[in-house]
């Protein structure tokens, strides 16, 4: 099975929800599934989930070489 492209759950600074995110390169900054970007302030434990991230499917690579 393929892994989701946005495997992290993070809270951005000043945010009130957690987002699905992935790292930008090797740095600490992330892109979220709802197209936000920043350095995470933490995991966001205890926060609700972002509705914009929830409404977008977490893309999974559909190329044939990933099928097992």
PAFI-189617 format. One record per residue: chain; y, z, x of N, C-alpha, C in turn; residue in three letters. Coordinates in nm, 4 decimals, decimal comma. Example, Ala and Ser with C-alpha at 12.3 -4.5 7.8 and 13.67 -1.06 7.14 Angstrom:
A|-0,5690|0,7800|1,3190|-0,4500|0,7800|1,2300|-0,3300|0,7800|1,3200|ALA
A|-0,2250|0,7080|1,2850|-0,1060|0,7140|1,3670|0,0030|0,7870|1,2900|SER
This chain:
A|-0,1189|0,0000|0,0818|0,0000|0,0000|0,0000|0,1241|0,0000|0,0853|UNK
A|0,2296|-0,0579|0,0335|0,3574|-0,0631|0,1033|0,4363|0,0642|0,0804|UNK
A|0,5157|0,0966|0,1764|0,6044|0,2120|0,1643|0,7344|0,1682|0,0968|UNK
A|0,8023|0,2553|0,0221|0,9324|0,2203|-0,0346|1,0337|0,1990|0,0771|UNK
A|1,1289|0,1128|0,0541|1,2305|0,0833|0,1550|1,3334|0,1955|0,1672|UNK
A|1,3439|0,2802|0,0679|1,4396|0,3916|0,0703|1,3607|0,5227|0,0605|UNK
A|1,2992|0,5669|0,1711|1,2059|0,6803|0,1644|1,2688|0,8190|0,1674|UNK
A|1,3970|0,8302|0,2002|1,4608|0,9612|0,2153|1,5279|1,0058|0,0857|UNK
A|1,5335|1,1361|0,0628|1,6138|1,1935|-0,0448|1,7232|1,2746|0,0221|UNK
A|1,8488|1,2365|0,0004|1,9604|1,3027|0,0674|2,0745|1,3286|-0,0300|UNK
A|2,1602|1,4233|0,0070|2,2854|1,4481|-0,0630|2,3974|1,4076|0,0321|UNK
A|2,4953|1,3345|-0,0178|2,6099|1,2954|0,0633|2,7171|1,4032|0,0542|UNK
A|2,8037|1,4138|0,1550|2,9085|1,5171|0,1541|2,9943|1,5084|0,0277|UNK
A|3,0146|1,6201|-0,0363|3,0971|1,6261|-0,1566|3,0256|1,5770|-0,2811|UNK
A|2,9013|1,5348|-0,2668|2,8268|1,4822|-0,3803|2,7605|1,5913|-0,4622|UNK
A|2,7257|1,5576|-0,5855|2,6615|1,6537|-0,6742|2,5203|1,6116|-0,7121|UNK
A|2,4710|1,5036|-0,6503|2,3369|1,4536|-0,6801|2,2666|1,4138|-0,5514|UNK
A|2,1348|1,3956|-0,5593|2,0609|1,3453|-0,4443|2,0317|1,1971|-0,4657|UNK
A|2,0216|1,1239|-0,3568|2,0027|0,9794|-0,3591|1,8781|0,9398|-0,2813|UNK
A|1,8191|0,8266|-0,3182|1,7167|0,7623|-0,2361|1,7925|0,6887|-0,1262|UNK
A|1,7516|0,7055|-0,0003|1,8280|0,6481|0,1106|1,7374|0,6036|0,2240|UNK
A|1,7970|0,5254|0,3150|1,7292|0,4867|0,4386|1,8305|0,4928|0,5513|UNK
A|1,7799|0,5165|0,6726|1,8672|0,5258|0,7892|1,9276|0,3910|0,8226|UNK
A|2,0505|0,3936|0,8751|2,1156|0,2740|0,9278|2,0896|0,2739|1,0774|UNK
A|2,0044|0,1849|1,1225|1,9695|0,1798|1,2649|1,9066|0,3095|1,3102|UNK
A|1,9480|0,3588|1,4276|1,8958|0,4845|1,4810|1,9855|0,6030|1,4511|UNK
A|2,1031|0,5751|1,3947|2,2025|0,6797|1,3775|2,1778|0,7715|1,2602|UNK
A|2,2634|0,8682|1,2443|2,2478|0,9646|1,1360|2,2946|0,9111|1,0003|UNK
A|2,3680|0,7995|0,9993|2,4206|0,7453|0,8740|2,3091|0,6810|0,7918|UNK
A|2,3276|0,6817|0,6587|2,2285|0,6251|0,5677|2,2958|0,5305|0,4680|UNK
A|2,2164|0,4383|0,4142|2,2521|0,3574|0,2974|2,1697|0,4110|0,1828|UNK
A|2,2306|0,4220|0,0651|2,1558|0,4683|-0,0510|2,1159|0,3496|-0,1370|UNK
A|2,0222|0,3714|-0,2247|1,9756|0,2671|-0,3152|2,0874|0,2210|-0,4078|UNK
A|2,1829|0,3079|-0,4380|2,2948|0,2719|-0,5250|2,4150|0,2201|-0,4447|UNK
A|2,3899|0,1814|-0,3206|2,4876|0,1144|-0,2338|2,5976|0,2049|-0,1779|UNK
A|2,5717|0,3338|-0,1686|2,6668|0,4228|-0,1016|2,6234|0,4367|0,0424|UNK
A|2,7136|0,4860|0,1253|2,6828|0,4986|0,2671|2,7546|0,6201|0,3219|UNK
A|2,6916|0,6871|0,4169|2,7520|0,8032|0,4796|2,6515|0,8831|0,5591|UNK
A|2,6988|0,9927|0,6157|2,6121|1,0837|0,6906|2,5675|1,1921|0,5937|UNK
A|2,4370|1,2121|0,5767|2,3891|1,3093|0,4783|2,4347|1,4514|0,5075|UNK
A|2,4601|1,5246|0,3993|2,4977|1,6649|0,4107|2,3756|1,7543|0,3968|UNK
A|2,2612|1,6958|0,3679|2,1380|1,7720|0,3515|2,0412|1,6977|0,2632|UNK
A|1,9335|1,7671|0,2255|1,8308|1,7053|0,1424|1,8686|1,6998|-0,0048|UNK
A|1,9589|1,7833|-0,0468|1,9981|1,7854|-0,1873|1,9025|1,8621|-0,2752|UNK
A|1,8271|1,9546|-0,2164|1,7327|2,0344|-0,2943|1,8073|2,1086|-0,4048|UNK
A|1,7559|2,1038|-0,5243|1,8172|2,1721|-0,6372|1,9210|2,0887|-0,7094|UNK
A|1,9540|1,9714|-0,6562|2,0506|1,8838|-0,7220|1,9776|1,7834|-0,8101|UNK
A|2,0460|1,7330|-0,9102|1,9893|1,6279|-0,9942|1,9795|1,4968|-0,9165|UNK
A|1,9057|1,4017|-0,9725|1,8875|1,2728|-0,9073|1,9948|1,1762|-0,9559|UNK
A|2,0462|1,0934|-0,8680|2,1508|0,9952|-0,8996|2,1021|0,8973|-1,0070|UNK
A|2,1774|0,8813|-1,1128|2,1378|0,7893|-1,2206|2,1384|0,6444|-1,1743|UNK
A|2,2310|0,6073|-1,0873|2,2352|0,4697|-1,0372|2,1111|0,4400|-0,9531|UNK
A|2,0665|0,5352|-0,8712|1,9433|0,5167|-0,7932|1,8227|0,5118|-0,8864|UNK
A|1,8238|0,5914|-0,9907|1,7135|0,5969|-1,0850|1,6986|0,4652|-1,1602|UNK
A|1,8108|0,4011|-1,1914|1,8083|0,2769|-1,2682|1,7692|0,1553|-1,1860|UNK
A|1,7702|0,1673|-1,0536|1,7308|0,0560|-0,9681|1,5911|0,0833|-0,9149|UNK
A|1,5046|-0,0147|-0,9194|1,3711|0,0091|-0,8630|1,3792|0,0205|-0,7119|UNK
A|1,2982|0,1069|-0,6537|1,2929|0,1207|-0,5087|1,2131|0,0017|-0,4569|UNK
A|1,2784|-0,0944|-0,3898|1,2101|-0,2180|-0,3530|1,0915|-0,1927|-0,2594|UNK
A|0,9832|-0,2587|-0,2911|0,8636|-0,2536|-0,2086|0,8360|-0,3951|-0,1612|UNK
A|0,8061|-0,4112|-0,0359|0,7800|-0,5418|0,0219|0,6639|-0,6087|-0,0506|UNK
A|0,6862|-0,7272|-0,1038|0,5848|-0,7979|-0,1811|0,5171|-0,9103|-0,1021|UNK
A|0,5439|-0,9206|0,0268|0,4827|-1,0274|0,1053|0,3320|-1,0092|0,1116|UNK
A|0,2615|-1,1203|0,1159|0,1151|-1,1189|0,1053|0,0468|-1,0453|0,2197|UNK
A|0,1050|-1,0405|0,3389|0,0367|-0,9749|0,4499|0,0293|-0,8240|0,4335|UNK
A|0,1039|-0,7658|0,3402|0,0985|-0,6211|0,3173|-0,0100|-0,5815|0,2191|UNK
A|-0,0693|-0,6772|0,1524|-0,1714|-0,6449|0,0527|-0,3020|-0,6107|0,1215|UNK
A|-0,3661|-0,5059|0,0737|-0,4939|-0,4652|0,1329|-0,6044|-0,4693|0,0309|UNK
